[in-house]
Amino acid sequence: MSAILATADVARILNVTCASVRAYERKGQLRADRTAGGIRLFKRSEVERFRRERNEGLRSQARG
């Protein structure tokens, strides 16, 4: 599997919509590089970091 992921790939990994991935990137929660044409490209390591932090946050909220 590639170390560089497109928005749709990230959405599939995180089980969210492409619009959510774009929102995470706009808010600075998920870092992406952009091509000259503006296409977002995400490093797999960055997606995994985001997923870990997101899961930890969800667990903390569930505990109250």
C-alpha positions as CSV (number, residue, x, y, z in Angstrom):
1,M,0.0,0.0,0.0
2,S,1.2,3.5,-0.9
3,A,2.8,5.8,1.6
4,I,1.0,8.7,-0.1
5,L,-2.8,8.8,0.0
6,A,-5.5,10.7,-1.8
7,T,-8.5,12.2,0.0
8,A,-10.8,9.3,-0.9
9,D,-8.2,6.8,0.4
10,V,-8.0,8.7,3.7
11,A,-11.8,8.8,4.0
12,R,-12.0,5.1,3.5
13,I,-9.3,4.4,6.2
14,L,-11.0,6.8,8.7
15,N,-14.5,5.7,7.7
16,V,-15.6,9.2,7.1
17,T,-16.7,11.2,4.1
18,C,-14.2,13.1,1.8
19,A,-15.8,16.3,3.0
20,S,-14.8,15.4,6.5
21,V,-11.2,14.7,5.5
22,R,-11.1,18.1,3.7
23,A,-12.5,19.8,6.8
24,Y,-9.9,18.1,9.1
25,E,-7.2,19.4,6.7
26,R,-8.7,23.0,6.6
27,K,-8.8,23.1,10.4
28,G,-5.2,21.9,10.7
29,Q,-6.1,18.7,12.4
30,L,-4.8,16.5,9.5
31,R,-1.8,17.7,7.5
32,A,-1.6,17.4,3.7
33,D,0.7,18.5,0.9
34,R,-0.9,19.9,-2.2
35,T,0.0,19.4,-5.8
36,A,0.4,22.3,-8.2
37,G,-3.2,21.7,-9.2
38,G,-4.4,21.8,-5.5
39,I,-4.9,18.1,-5.0
40,R,-4.4,17.1,-1.3
41,L,-1.9,14.3,-0.7
42,F,-1.6,12.8,2.7
43,K,1.2,10.8,4.2
44,R,0.1,7.5,5.6
45,S,2.0,8.2,8.8
46,E,0.1,11.4,9.2
47,V,-3.2,9.6,8.7
48,E,-2.2,7.0,11.3
49,R,-1.3,9.7,13.8
50,F,-4.6,11.5,13.3
51,R,-6.5,8.2,13.7
52,R,-4.7,7.3,16.9
53,E,-5.3,10.8,18.4
54,R,-9.0,10.8,17.3
55,N,-9.5,7.3,18.8
56,E,-7.9,8.4,22.1
57,G,-10.2,11.5,22.2
58,L,-13.3,9.4,21.5
59,R,-12.3,7.0,24.3
60,S,-11.8,9.9,26.7
61,Q,-15.2,11.3,25.9
62,A,-16.8,7.9,26.5
63,R,-15.3,7.7,30.0
64,G,-16.8,11.1,30.8
